[in-house]
């Protein structure tokens, strides 16, 4: 079993020699000129969420909202973590995550991250469609609640119905530690 996560970092993965992959969500100025999109897509563009100046520049990246949280940087910027090309809306279909996993001969994935009912669920679905065994860390995700809609409840229902497994953080840590004893 190997480890893949979107913005979910526990020293447990690194301590137990699990490979860590980040599938970042970044937008560039030309993405702001798209002619159509969904409600949340428009919201992210309006808020300039995950906005970078250019795919070829890190100018203005630090502290921009597209940057990694400081507490996770030691685990991400360690020279071992694979940072994939960015995805644009919710899933990894247009980035190189699957290629990166396959080139490492990884077929089992532990998944966690932001926006459970959108990004995490989309990553889960695509990885499963691509033939990966996927366990989701259901309490290491979060989802929006708005206008009577509960994204977190929807995500956790789908994790249980679709993923190979749905584990708590504690269960995941125990499983990771038990593999390397």
N, C-alpha and C positions, 0 to 999 in steps of 0.2 A: 504494500500500500504506500502511496506517496501522498504528498500534501499540496493542495493548490488552494489559494484563497484570494479573494478580492478584499483588500483592506482589513483582514482579520489576522491579528498577529499575537501569537503567544510564543514566548521563548521555547515552549514545548516543541514546536515544529523544528526549530533550529537545533535545539539540544538533542533531539532524537533523529537528526539527519534526514528529515523530510525535505524534499524539494519544495520551494515556495515560488509561485507564479502570481504576478499581478496583472490583471486585465484592466488597464486604466480607461477612464471615460474622459476624453478631452475634446474640446471644440476649438477650432481655429477661426479667425475672422471670416473666411469665406463660407464657413458653415452657417453664419448668421444670415446669409443671403438665400437660404433654401426657400422654395416657393410654397411648400406645404408641410404639415406635420401635425402631430397630436397635441392635445391640451398640455400635457406635462412637458413635451418637447418644446413647445412655445414658451412655457414658463421657465424652463432651464435656460433657453436662449435669452429671454427678457432679463433674467437675473444674472446673466453672464456666468452661469455655473460651469465649472470645469474649463474655463476659458484660458487659452494660451495664445500668445502673440503669433506663434508660428511653429510648425512641426520641426523646424531646423534651429530653433532658438529656445533657450531657457530664460531669456530676459523677462523679468517680472513674474517668473514662476513661483519663487519662494513666497509663501504666505498668500498666494492668489486664490485659494479655494480649489485649484487644480493640483496644488502641491500635496504631498503626503503629510500627515500629522507628525509633529515633532517626536512624539513618544514612539512612533513606529519606524522612524527613519533608521535607527541602528539596525533594524531587522531587514529593511528594504535596501538600504544603501551599503550592504555588506559585501558586494561583489559576487554574491552567490544567488541572490534572488533574480529571477527572470522577469523583466518588465516587458510585457508584450506590446505590440502596436495598439493604439487606442481603438476602442469601439465607439460608435457614435450615438446609438439610441438606447438599446437595452441589452442586446445579446452579442456574443462573440463571432457571429457569422462573418463579419467583415474584417476581423483582426486575425492575428496569427497565433492565437492561443492553442487551437487544436494542433497546428503544426509543431509548436514548441513542446507540447505534451507528447506527441507521437515521436518526435526526434529524441526525447529522453526515455522512450519505451514505457511511458506511464499509461496505465489503463484504468487505474482506480484513483478517484479524486475526492477530496474533502473540500466542500465549498461553503463559504460564508461571505458576508459583505453587506453593503448598504442596499437599501431599497429591495427588500425581500420579494415583494410581489411583482417587481419589474425586472431589475438587473439580475438579481440572484436567481429568480425563477427562470428568466430567459437563458442565462448561462446554464442552469441545470438542464433545461429542456434540450438545448443544442448539444451539450456534451452527451446526454443520453442518446440522442438521435445519431450522434457520431460513434456510438458504441462504447462509451466509457461507463464504468460503474461509479455512481455518484452518491456520496453521503452528504447531506446538508446539515450544518450546525445551526439548528433552528433558533436557538437563543442568541446567536451571534449575527443576527440580521435585524434590520428594522424597516418599517414601512410607514408610509404616510397614512394618516386618518383625516378624512375631510368630507364634508357634506354627507354625513351618515355612512360613508364607505370606510371599511376597515381593511386596508391593504395587508396588515400583519396577519389578520385572521385568514384572509384568502391565501396568502403565501404559505402559511403553516399547514393549511388543509392540503394544498397542492404538493408541498414537500412530502407529506405523509402518503399521498396517493401516487406520486410519480417517482420520487427518488428511490434509490436502492435502500437507503436508510435515512432516518432523520434523528440526529443525536443532539443532546445538550452539550454545552461546552465541557462540562465535567466528564461526561461519557467520552467525548472525543479525546480529551487529554489523557484519560485512563487508557483508552485503546491505543493511542500513540505511544505512550510509555510502555505498555505491555509488549508491544512488538519488538522493542529493542532491549528487553531484559535478558 
